[in-house]
Amino acid sequence: MDKANRGIALVTGATSGIGRATAVELQKAGYRVFGTGRKLTAVSPDPVTMLSCEVTDEGSVTKLVEDVMAAAGRIDLLVNNAGIGLMGGTEESSIAQAQRLFDVNLFGVLRVTNQVLPIMRDQKAGRIVNISSVLGLIPAPFLGLYAATKNALEGYSESLDHEVRSQGIRAVLVEPAYTKTSFEDNLTRPDRPNDVYDDGRAAIAASMRKAMESGDDPGIVAETVLKAALASNPKHRYAAGKIARQVSLLRRFVPESAFDKSLRKQNGLPV
């Protein structure tokens, strides 16, 4: 396919932030883009076609894919971006709250991917880009359950890539760091808070606010998604932005004790 017709892209969670920036970037690059959102109240990134979808609902996901196929007849690229955050000590969330987080951030990806895989298999071609996080690589105090969903996504995505590669399909990860979106404002709070964690939680919240001020523009992540989508021989994972690349290198090469001390210091925790 030439640049004027890259194919059909489906981007979940495309009403704002990284998802919206990605939808626009893909459209500019020549894709016909379908985006999704739970509530389509935001202005659609014209000419992206926005469709309603709740990734925790099997029927909603089925209808989404059916609607895209009815309109376009194929799906060449799937970007799994829909997700939610949760800030608090891991002990502060009920099992039900943790399950809700996994239902969106992990099982939502599985639902959409499982609907799209047979289509890509019939086409003998397709690319799946899963939006992870540097928190899929590093410890995340007071973001532990969110990080757990991203760690799970990393393992799933890399395993999936090995399973479907012989079918002409590749699955890759994009790992942003702090990005200037409404992520912090939309973080879910723990449903059974414990005051023993108040100071630590407050320190992490302050650290996150500061990091967000100098965070990457969502367009940086969108450009990385496009790079991952178009690579003829893609890597398993793509760090999105300078901070994400630095964190990835530090995690690989810095001694564990030094990394541990640095992480606690940067997050306002006692060393």
BAKEZA-378246 format. One record per residue (C-alpha): x, y, z; chain; residue in one letter. Coordinates in steps of 0.02 Angstrom, whole numbers. Each point is the difference from the previous one (the first is absolute). Example, Ala and Ser with C-alpha at 12.3 -4.5 7.8 and 13.67 -1.06 7.14 Angstrom:
BEGIN
+--------+--------+--------+--------+---------+
!      u !      v !      w ! cadena ! residuo !
+--------+--------+--------+--------+---------+
!    615 !   -225 !    390 !      A !       A !
!     69 !    172 !    -33 !      A !       S !
+--------+--------+--------+--------+---------+
END
This chain:
BEGIN
+--------+--------+--------+--------+---------+
!      u !      v !      w ! cadena ! residuo !
+--------+--------+--------+--------+---------+
!      0 !      0 !      0 !      A !       M !
!     63 !    174 !    -43 !      A !       D !
!      4 !    146 !    120 !      A !       K !
!   -167 !     64 !    -65 !      A !       A !
!    -80 !   -165 !     51 !      A !       N !
!     87 !    -82 !    147 !      A !       R !
!   -154 !   -102 !     40 !      A !       G !
!   -127 !     -5 !    141 !      A !       I !
!     49 !     42 !    179 !      A !       A !
!   -104 !    -27 !    158 !      A !       L !
!     52 !     99 !    155 !      A !       V !
!    -85 !    -31 !    166 !      A !       T !
!    -15 !    139 !    128 !      A !       G !
!     16 !    135 !   -133 !      A !       A !
!   -105 !    140 !     75 !      A !       T !
!    147 !     90 !     80 !      A !       S !
!    184 !     -7 !     46 !      A !       G !
!    112 !   -132 !    -77 !      A !       I !
!   -143 !    -86 !    -90 !      A !       G !
!    -62 !    156 !    -84 !      A !       R !
!    175 !     57 !    -49 !      A !       A !
!     33 !   -173 !    -71 !      A !       T !
!   -161 !     -1 !   -101 !      A !       A !
!     45 !    169 !    -77 !      A !       V !
!    180 !    -51 !    -35 !      A !       E !
!    -54 !   -161 !    -87 !      A !       L !
!   -128 !     93 !   -104 !      A !       Q !
!    132 !    125 !    -57 !      A !       K !
!    113 !   -146 !    -47 !      A !       A !
!   -130 !    -72 !   -118 !      A !       G !
!   -104 !   -118 !    107 !      A !       Y !
!   -189 !      2 !      3 !      A !       R !
!    -25 !      7 !    188 !      A !       V !
!   -141 !    -60 !    111 !      A !       F !
!     13 !     56 !    181 !      A !       G !
!    -99 !    -56 !    152 !      A !       T !
!    -58 !     73 !    163 !      A !       G !
!   -119 !    -45 !    141 !      A !       R !
!    -85 !    170 !    -11 !      A !       K !
!     16 !     94 !   -163 !      A !       L !
!    -19 !    174 !     73 !      A !       T !
!    167 !     68 !    -59 !      A !       A !
!     19 !     77 !   -172 !      A !       V !
!     53 !   -135 !   -123 !      A !       S !
!    172 !     21 !    -78 !      A !       P !
!    -68 !     30 !   -176 !      A !       D !
!      0 !   -101 !   -112 !      A !       P !
!     20 !   -143 !    124 !      A !       V !
!   -159 !   -103 !     15 !      A !       T !
!    -45 !    -16 !    184 !      A !       M !
!    -98 !   -151 !     64 !      A !       L !
!    -65 !    -41 !    173 !      A !       S !
!     80 !   -148 !     88 !      A !       C !
!     15 !    -64 !    178 !      A !       E !
!    150 !   -117 !      0 !      A !       V !
!    -64 !    -92 !    155 !      A !       T !
!   -157 !    -53 !    -95 !      A !       D !
!     20 !   -145 !   -122 !      A !       E !
!   -156 !     49 !    -96 !      A !       G !
!     58 !    179 !    -19 !      A !       S !
!    169 !    -57 !    -67 !      A !       V !
!    -83 !   -121 !   -122 !      A !       T !
!   -112 !    138 !    -66 !      A !       K !
!    148 !    118 !    -18 !      A !       L !
!     97 !   -120 !   -109 !      A !       V !
!   -154 !    -45 !   -101 !      A !       E !
!    -33 !    185 !    -33 !      A !       D !
!    180 !     32 !    -56 !      A !       V !
!     -5 !   -151 !   -115 !      A !       M !
!   -167 !     54 !    -72 !      A !       A !
!     70 !    173 !    -37 !      A !       A !
!    176 !    -45 !    -56 !      A !       A !
!     12 !   -186 !    -33 !      A !       G !
!    166 !    -27 !     88 !      A !       R !
!    108 !     50 !    150 !      A !       I !
!    185 !     22 !    -31 !      A !       D !
!     53 !     82 !    163 !      A !       L !
!    -70 !    -14 !    176 !      A !       L !
!     61 !    119 !    134 !      A !       V !
!    -56 !    -56 !    173 !      A !       N !
!      6 !    162 !     99 !      A !       N !
!   -157 !      0 !    108 !      A !       A !
!     45 !     -8 !    184 !      A !       G !
!    -25 !     73 !    173 !      A !       I !
!    117 !     43 !    144 !      A !       G !
!     -2 !    -31 !    187 !      A !       L !
!    106 !     87 !    132 !      A !       M !
!     15 !    -70 !    175 !      A !       G !
!     86 !   -132 !    103 !      A !       G !
!    -36 !   -173 !    -65 !      A !       T !
!    -79 !    -43 !    168 !      A !       E !
!   -121 !    145 !    -18 !      A !       E !
!    -97 !    -75 !   -145 !      A !       S !
!   -130 !   -135 !     18 !      A !       S !
!     14 !   -154 !   -109 !      A !       I !
!   -152 !     63 !    -96 !      A !       A !
!     87 !    164 !    -39 !      A !       Q !
!    157 !    -90 !    -55 !      A !       A !
!   -103 !   -115 !   -110 !      A !       Q !
!    -83 !    151 !    -82 !      A !       R !
!    171 !     71 !    -40 !      A !       L !
!     58 !   -162 !    -80 !      A !       F !
!   -165 !    -17 !    -92 !      A !       D !
!     33 !    162 !    -92 !      A !       V !
!    190 !      3 !    -17 !      A !       N !
!     32 !   -183 !    -38 !      A !       L !
!   -158 !    -95 !    -40 !      A !       F !
!    -65 !    146 !   -102 !      A !       G !
!    154 !    -21 !   -111 !      A !       V !
!    -33 !   -187 !    -12 !      A !       L !
!   -183 !     27 !    -49 !      A !       R !
!     40 !    120 !   -141 !      A !       V !
!    153 !    -96 !    -60 !      A !       T !
!    -92 !   -167 !     -3 !      A !       N !
!   -136 !     77 !   -109 !      A !       Q !
!    128 !     74 !   -121 !      A !       V !
!    122 !   -146 !    -14 !      A !       L !
!   -111 !   -110 !   -113 !      A !       P !
!    -19 !    147 !   -119 !      A !       I !
!    187 !     30 !     -9 !      A !       M !
!     31 !   -186 !    -18 !      A !       R !
!   -117 !     -8 !   -151 !      A !       D !
!     93 !    150 !    -73 !      A !       Q !
!    166 !    -86 !     38 !      A !       K !
!     60 !    168 !     67 !      A !       A !
!    -26 !    118 !    146 !      A !       G !
!     85 !    100 !    135 !      A !       R !
!    -55 !     15 !    183 !      A !       I !
!     74 !    140 !    105 !      A !       V !
!    -33 !    -12 !    187 !      A !       N !
!     24 !    158 !    102 !      A !       I !
!     95 !    -49 !    156 !      A !       S !
!    102 !    114 !    116 !      A !       S !
!    173 !     14 !     74 !      A !       V !
!    -90 !    -61 !    155 !      A !       L !
!     -5 !   -167 !    -88 !      A !       G !
!    189 !     -2 !     26 !      A !       L !
!     33 !     85 !    167 !      A !       I !
!    -70 !     -7 !    178 !      A !       P !
!   -141 !    123 !     30 !      A !       A !
!    -38 !     39 !    183 !      A !       P !
!   -182 !     49 !     22 !      A !       F !
!    -32 !    -45 !   -181 !      A !       L !
!     31 !   -185 !     29 !      A !       G !
!   -163 !    -69 !    -66 !      A !       L !
!      6 !    109 !   -155 !      A !       Y !
!    180 !    -56 !    -28 !      A !       A !
!    -56 !   -180 !     22 !      A !       A !
!   -122 !     19 !   -144 !      A !       T !
!    139 !     67 !   -109 !      A !       K !
!    121 !   -138 !     52 !      A !       N !
!   -134 !   -125 !    -48 !      A !       A !
!    -29 !     89 !   -165 !      A !       L !
!    186 !     -8 !    -39 !      A !       E !
!      7 !   -188 !     26 !      A !       G !
!   -160 !    -28 !    -98 !      A !       Y !
!     54 !    108 !   -146 !      A !       S !
!    171 !    -77 !    -22 !      A !       E !
!    -71 !   -176 !     12 !      A !       S !
!   -138 !     43 !   -124 !      A !       L !
!    129 !     64 !   -124 !      A !       D !
!     87 !   -168 !     -2 !      A !       H !
!   -166 !    -91 !    -21 !      A !       E !
!    -65 !     99 !   -149 !      A !       V !
!    159 !     49 !    -92 !      A !       R !
!    -13 !   -148 !   -120 !      A !       S !
!   -175 !     62 !    -46 !      A !       Q !
!     67 !    165 !    -65 !      A !       G !
!    -48 !     94 !    159 !      A !       I !
!    114 !     92 !    120 !      A !       R !
!    -39 !     63 !    175 !      A !       A !
!    110 !    135 !     77 !      A !       V !
!      5 !    113 !    153 !      A !       L !
!     15 !    189 !     15 !      A !       V !
!     59 !     59 !    171 !      A !       E !
!    -32 !    184 !     43 !      A !       P !
!     66 !     85 !    156 !      A !       A !
!    -85 !    153 !     75 !      A !       Y !
!   -109 !     77 !   -135 !      A !       T !
!    -98 !    162 !      4 !      A !       K !
!   -175 !    -72 !      5 !      A !       T !
!   -144 !     -1 !    124 !      A !       S !
!     64 !   -166 !     70 !      A !       F !
!     39 !     72 !    172 !      A !       E !
!   -168 !     88 !     13 !      A !       D !
!    -92 !   -158 !    -49 !      A !       N !
!     91 !   -119 !    118 !      A !       L !
!   -115 !   -113 !    100 !      A !       T !
!     26 !     14 !    188 !      A !       R !
!      6 !   -150 !    117 !      A !       P !
!   -168 !    -59 !     63 !      A !       D !
!     64 !    -45 !    174 !      A !       R !
!    132 !    133 !     43 !      A !       P !
!    113 !    -28 !    150 !      A !       N !
!     76 !    153 !     86 !      A !       D !
!    164 !    -94 !     27 !      A !       V !
!     32 !     34 !   -185 !      A !       Y !
!    -53 !    184 !     -3 !      A !       D !
!    175 !     73 !      0 !      A !       D !
!     69 !   -118 !   -130 !      A !       G !
!   -151 !     21 !   -113 !      A !       R !
!     13 !    189 !     14 !      A !       A !
!    186 !     -6 !    -43 !      A !       A !
!    -33 !   -102 !   -156 !      A !       I !
!   -142 !    116 !    -52 !      A !       A !
!    115 !    151 !     17 !      A !       A !
!    138 !    -88 !    -96 !      A !       S !
!   -121 !    -44 !   -140 !      A !       M !
!    -66 !    178 !    -13 !      A !       R !
!    178 !     64 !    -18 !      A !       K !
!     44 !   -131 !   -129 !      A !       A !
!   -157 !     36 !   -101 !      A !       M !
!     50 !    183 !    -15 !      A !       E !
!    153 !    -50 !   -100 !      A !       S !
!    -76 !   -156 !    -77 !      A !       G !
!     -4 !    -45 !   -184 !      A !       D !
!   -134 !     65 !   -116 !      A !       D !
!   -121 !   -139 !    -53 !      A !       P !
!     60 !     30 !   -177 !      A !       G !
!    167 !    -78 !     47 !      A !       I !
!    -88 !   -161 !     45 !      A !       V !
!   -106 !     10 !   -157 !      A !       A !
!    156 !     15 !   -107 !      A !       E !
!     72 !   -153 !     86 !      A !       T !
!   -160 !    -98 !    -33 !      A !       V !
!     14 !     45 !   -185 !      A !       L !
!    181 !    -56 !     -1 !      A !       K !
!    -49 !   -166 !     80 !      A !       A !
!   -144 !    -21 !   -122 !      A !       A !
!    106 !     27 !   -155 !      A !       L !
!    160 !    -92 !     48 !      A !       A !
!     32 !   -142 !   -121 !      A !       S !
!     93 !    -98 !    134 !      A !       N !
!    -72 !     68 !    163 !      A !       P !
!     79 !    -12 !    171 !      A !       K !
!    -99 !    -73 !    145 !      A !       H !
!     -6 !    168 !     90 !      A !       R !
!     23 !    184 !    -39 !      A !       Y !
!     39 !    128 !    135 !      A !       A !
!    -98 !    158 !    -38 !      A !       A !
!     99 !    157 !     38 !      A !       G !
!    166 !     45 !     80 !      A !       K !
!    -52 !    -39 !    179 !      A !       I !
!    -68 !   -170 !    -46 !      A !       A !
!    161 !    -43 !    -92 !      A !       R !
!    105 !     55 !    148 !      A !       Q !
!   -103 !   -100 !    124 !      A !       V !
!     11 !   -154 !   -110 !      A !       S !
!    189 !     12 !     -9 !      A !       L !
!     19 !     35 !    185 !      A !       L !
!   -107 !   -150 !     46 !      A !       R !
!    110 !   -112 !   -107 !      A !       R !
!    172 !     61 !     50 !      A !       F !
!     -4 !     86 !    171 !      A !       V !
!     34 !   -115 !    151 !      A !       P !
!   -158 !    -48 !     93 !      A !       E !
!     46 !     85 !    164 !      A !       S !
!     42 !    164 !    -86 !      A !       A !
!   -159 !     -5 !   -104 !      A !       F !
!   -104 !    -35 !    156 !      A !       D !
!     76 !    148 !     94 !      A !       K !
!    -22 !    117 !   -149 !      A !       S !
!   -182 !    -51 !    -25 !      A !       L !
!    -44 !     32 !    182 !      A !       R !
!     87 !    168 !     -1 !      A !       K !
!    -86 !     57 !   -159 !      A !       Q !
!   -169 !    -49 !     71 !      A !       N !
!     23 !     90 !    165 !      A !       G !
!     15 !   -159 !    103 !      A !       L !
!    126 !    -28 !    141 !      A !       P !
!    163 !    -73 !    -67 !      A !       V !
+--------+--------+--------+--------+---------+
END
